[in-house]
Structures are given as C-alpha cells and as structure tokens.
Amino acid sequence: MNDEYFNKVKKQMELFAETDKLNAKILDAVKTVNDTFQLFNIQDTVSHNDIEFSNSFLWNKPYLTWDKALDSKLILRKPKLSEIIFNHYYPKPTNTTFYHYTTYDNFVSIIRNQELWLFNLMKRFPQGEFRLFYKDHGLTGYETNTDDNGVEMEKSLMQQSFYTSFAKSSSIPLEDEENLWYSFGQDGFGVRLEFQITPKGTYTDYRNVSFKMGIPKVYWCKMQKN
C-alpha cells in the first residue's frame, strides 16, 4: 500500500467520521433548514426522516425499494426537500389564460394547421438559457459526460426536450409587453394569441420561469420525446 493510496483512504475515513457526527445532530440541521424556509415565507417543513448529510452536502434522505422489472433493490431519495425549494422558485401558475406573441406568418400557419409547434431546446443553445443554470450551480457533468451514443449530455438532453413560451395574460407591465412585441411579435406588426391552458395527462409539470436582465416572466411546460 503506497502513501498516496493510504492518504486517500485516510481522508475518506475522516469524511465518513465527520458525516456521522453531522447526522448525529440532524435535528439541528432540520431546524436550520426550516428556519431558513420561514425567512422566505415558505410554509412547508422537513423532518429528520426527509434529509441527511453526505460527505460534502445535505440532501434528500435515501430509502430502498424493490423494482420488480429489474428484480433487485433500488436506492431512491425522498424528494421533499428538493420539491419544497423547486416549488418556491418555480411555482405553478395560478391563472390558466396566457398570451403567445408571434409573427403574422406564424399566426396564419397556426390557424391553417390548427397546430402550435414546440421547438427543440437546441434552438436556444446560443442564448445559454439551458446552460446557465447548471453552470451557476457547478453541475459540470452535463458538459463532461456523454450518453450511450457518445453525445454530450447537455446536447443529448436538449435534443430530446421541446418547449414553447407563454406570458401571463393579466397585469403585464407596459415595458414588458413592449419587449414581448419587439422580441416575438414582429416589432409590433405580429399577432398576440390568447390561450387557455389546462395541463393534463402525462405533461402536468407546468411552471413559472423568470429570466435575468429584466426579461419578462414566461411559462413553460417540459415535454420529452418518447
């Protein structure tokens, strides 16, 4: 056993010991998390059954379940902590009526074909709307890992995901509406369509999304190709 390997094992054991100490005081962590939620007016709370410490961070607590298809046990995680945070930053919209700004030619195509097309996320790759989130949070695996076909994960995910954008139909500030006409409505010579949207079936995860730099709030519904 060389010194490098020994030091690596020693460091790992120290991390495990530190993790055990942290988990022994998990109730303190629960209180800290719930106190933080209150600061942001979040009413939901977590308990010691929902979270635990790993070697380097706090995360959703795991549990074992039997997968009949695989005929083996799987380690899953209770998603409560993640769901509380996700629902706070990306709440489900309370209204069901939305605007969609488009060009006149696109409007004619929508009416003629009775279809509203979804765009592949690769269309937004140059704008960085997909990239910024994981870059900001240090989730580097999307850039360095590949799928089974050897395609970078960020491109693979975008190739299988599709989107369309809507704006809230009520209380849009004048400046935001002008930006929508300029960006999507052919500089004011396009068309604003009004939709009543009721997510149902498989695709019910319809969320508010806000962009940086004063870009108006839009709404999206994640859809993936089978």
C-alpha positions as CSV (number, residue, x, y, z in Angstrom):
1,M,0.0,0.0,0.0
2,N,1.7,3.2,-1.1
3,D,1.4,6.5,0.7
4,E,-0.9,8.1,-1.9
5,Y,-3.4,5.3,-1.6
6,F,-3.1,5.3,2.2
7,N,-3.7,9.0,2.4
8,K,-6.7,8.8,0.1
9,V,-8.3,6.1,2.3
10,K,-7.5,8.0,5.5
11,K,-9.1,11.1,4.1
12,Q,-12.2,9.2,3.1
13,M,-12.5,7.7,6.6
14,E,-12.2,11.1,8.1
15,L,-15.0,12.3,5.9
16,F,-17.2,9.4,6.9
17,A,-16.5,10.1,10.6
18,E,-17.4,13.8,10.1
19,T,-20.6,12.8,8.3
20,D,-21.6,10.5,11.1
21,K,-21.1,13.4,13.6
22,L,-23.2,15.7,11.5
23,N,-26.0,13.1,11.1
24,A,-26.0,12.6,14.9
25,K,-27.1,16.2,15.1
26,I,-29.6,16.1,12.1
27,L,-32.3,17.7,14.2
28,D,-30.2,20.9,14.4
29,A,-29.9,20.8,10.6
30,V,-33.7,20.3,10.3
31,K,-34.3,23.3,12.5
32,T,-31.8,25.4,10.4
33,V,-33.5,24.4,7.2
34,N,-37.0,25.1,8.5
35,D,-35.9,28.4,10.0
36,T,-34.5,29.4,6.6
37,F,-37.7,28.4,4.9
38,Q,-39.6,30.8,7.3
39,L,-37.3,33.6,6.2
40,F,-38.6,33.1,2.7
41,N,-42.2,32.7,3.8
42,I,-42.2,29.0,2.9
43,Q,-44.8,27.2,5.0
44,D,-43.7,23.6,4.2
45,T,-41.2,22.0,6.5
46,V,-38.9,18.9,6.6
47,S,-38.2,16.4,9.3
48,H,-35.3,14.1,10.2
49,N,-37.0,11.5,8.0
50,D,-36.5,13.7,4.9
51,I,-32.9,14.8,4.9
52,E,-29.4,13.6,5.8
53,F,-25.7,14.6,5.4
54,S,-23.4,13.1,2.8
55,N,-19.6,13.6,2.8
56,S,-20.0,17.1,1.4
57,F,-23.6,18.3,1.5
58,L,-27.1,18.0,2.8
59,W,-29.5,16.1,0.6
60,N,-32.8,14.1,0.4
61,K,-32.7,11.0,2.6
62,P,-32.5,7.7,0.7
63,Y,-34.7,4.6,1.0
64,L,-34.7,1.2,-0.5
65,T,-37.4,-0.1,-2.8
66,W,-37.9,-3.3,-4.8
67,D,-38.0,-2.9,-8.5
68,K,-40.0,-5.9,-10.0
69,A,-38.8,-5.2,-13.5
70,L,-35.1,-5.4,-12.5
71,D,-35.8,-8.0,-9.8
72,S,-33.5,-6.0,-7.4
73,K,-33.4,-3.3,-4.8
74,L,-33.0,0.3,-5.9
75,I,-31.9,3.3,-3.8
76,L,-34.2,6.2,-4.2
77,R,-34.5,9.5,-2.4
78,K,-37.4,11.2,-0.7
79,P,-37.8,14.3,-2.8
80,K,-39.4,16.5,-0.2
81,L,-36.5,19.0,0.4
82,S,-35.9,19.4,-3.4
83,E,-39.7,19.8,-4.1
84,I,-40.1,22.5,-1.5
85,I,-37.2,24.5,-2.9
86,F,-38.3,23.9,-6.5
87,N,-41.9,24.8,-5.8
88,H,-40.7,28.1,-4.2
89,Y,-38.6,29.2,-7.1
90,Y,-40.7,27.7,-9.9
91,P,-44.3,27.9,-8.6
92,K,-47.2,26.5,-10.6
93,P,-49.1,29.4,-12.2
94,T,-52.5,30.2,-10.6
95,N,-54.0,31.6,-13.8
96,T,-54.9,29.5,-16.9
97,T,-55.0,32.2,-19.6
98,F,-51.8,33.1,-21.4
99,Y,-50.5,35.1,-24.3
100,H,-48.3,33.9,-27.1
101,Y,-46.6,36.5,-29.3
102,T,-45.7,35.6,-32.8
103,T,-45.3,36.8,-36.4
104,Y,-48.2,37.2,-38.8
105,D,-46.9,34.3,-41.0
106,N,-46.6,32.0,-38.0
107,F,-50.2,33.1,-36.9
108,V,-51.5,32.1,-40.4
109,S,-49.7,28.7,-40.1
110,I,-51.1,28.1,-36.6
111,I,-54.7,28.8,-37.7
112,R,-54.4,26.9,-41.0
113,N,-52.9,23.8,-39.5
114,Q,-54.6,24.0,-36.0
115,E,-51.2,23.3,-34.5
116,L,-48.7,25.1,-32.2
117,W,-45.3,23.7,-32.8
118,L,-42.8,23.0,-30.0
119,F,-39.1,23.9,-30.6
120,N,-36.2,21.7,-29.8
121,L,-34.1,23.2,-26.9
122,M,-31.1,23.2,-29.3
123,K,-32.7,26.3,-30.8
124,R,-31.9,28.1,-27.5
125,F,-28.4,26.8,-27.2
126,P,-26.7,30.1,-28.3
127,Q,-28.7,32.1,-25.8
128,G,-27.5,29.9,-22.9
129,E,-30.9,29.5,-21.3
130,F,-30.2,25.8,-20.6
131,R,-26.5,26.1,-19.8
132,L,-26.7,29.0,-17.3
133,F,-28.5,27.0,-14.5
134,Y,-26.0,24.1,-14.2
135,K,-23.0,26.4,-14.8
136,D,-24.2,28.7,-11.9
137,H,-24.6,25.6,-9.7
138,G,-21.4,23.8,-10.6
139,L,-23.2,20.8,-12.2
140,T,-20.3,20.1,-14.6
141,G,-21.4,16.6,-15.5
142,Y,-23.6,17.9,-18.3
143,E,-20.6,19.1,-20.1
144,T,-18.1,16.3,-19.4
145,N,-20.3,13.2,-19.6
146,T,-21.9,11.6,-22.6
147,D,-24.9,9.4,-23.3
148,D,-24.9,5.9,-24.7
149,N,-24.4,7.3,-28.2
150,G,-21.4,9.3,-27.2
151,V,-23.2,12.7,-27.4
152,E,-22.5,15.3,-24.7
153,M,-25.2,15.2,-22.0
154,E,-26.2,18.8,-22.5
155,K,-26.8,18.3,-26.2
156,S,-28.4,14.9,-25.7
157,L,-30.9,16.3,-23.2
158,M,-31.7,19.3,-25.4
159,Q,-32.2,17.1,-28.4
160,Q,-34.9,15.2,-26.5
161,S,-36.7,18.2,-24.9
162,F,-39.1,20.6,-26.5
163,Y,-40.6,23.9,-25.4
164,T,-43.0,26.7,-26.2
165,S,-43.3,30.0,-24.3
166,F,-46.2,31.9,-23.0
167,A,-46.7,35.1,-21.0
168,K,-49.2,35.8,-18.2
169,S,-52.3,37.4,-19.7
170,S,-53.1,39.7,-16.8
171,S,-51.1,42.5,-15.3
172,I,-48.2,42.6,-17.8
173,P,-46.2,45.8,-17.2
174,L,-46.2,48.0,-20.3
175,E,-42.4,47.8,-20.6
176,D,-42.6,44.0,-20.5
177,E,-45.3,43.9,-23.1
178,E,-43.3,46.2,-25.4
179,N,-40.4,43.8,-25.1
180,L,-42.6,40.8,-26.0
181,W,-43.9,42.6,-29.1
182,Y,-40.3,43.5,-30.1
183,S,-38.8,40.1,-29.4
184,F,-41.5,37.8,-30.7
185,G,-44.3,39.9,-32.3
186,Q,-42.5,41.2,-35.4
187,D,-41.8,44.6,-33.8
188,G,-45.5,45.2,-33.2
189,F,-46.7,44.0,-36.6
190,G,-47.3,40.4,-35.5
191,V,-50.1,38.8,-33.6
192,R,-50.8,38.1,-29.9
193,L,-52.7,34.9,-29.4
194,E,-54.6,34.1,-26.2
195,F,-54.7,30.5,-24.9
196,Q,-56.5,28.9,-22.0
197,I,-54.1,26.1,-20.8
198,T,-55.1,23.2,-18.6
199,P,-52.2,20.8,-18.2
200,K,-53.3,17.2,-18.0
201,G,-52.3,13.6,-18.6
202,T,-48.5,13.0,-18.7
203,Y,-47.4,16.6,-19.0
204,T,-48.7,18.3,-15.9
205,D,-45.4,20.0,-14.7
206,Y,-46.3,23.5,-15.9
207,R,-44.2,26.2,-14.1
208,N,-43.4,29.9,-13.9
209,V,-39.9,30.7,-15.1
210,S,-38.1,34.0,-14.7
211,F,-35.1,35.2,-16.7
212,K,-32.3,37.5,-15.7
213,M,-31.6,41.0,-17.1
214,G,-35.2,42.2,-16.9
215,I,-36.6,39.8,-19.5
216,P,-40.3,39.3,-18.8
217,K,-41.6,36.2,-17.0
218,V,-42.6,33.4,-19.2
219,Y,-44.2,30.0,-18.7
220,W,-43.0,26.6,-19.9
221,C,-44.2,23.0,-20.0
222,K,-41.5,20.4,-20.2
223,M,-42.1,17.7,-22.8
224,Q,-39.9,14.9,-23.8
225,K,-39.8,12.7,-26.9
226,N,-40.8,9.0,-26.3
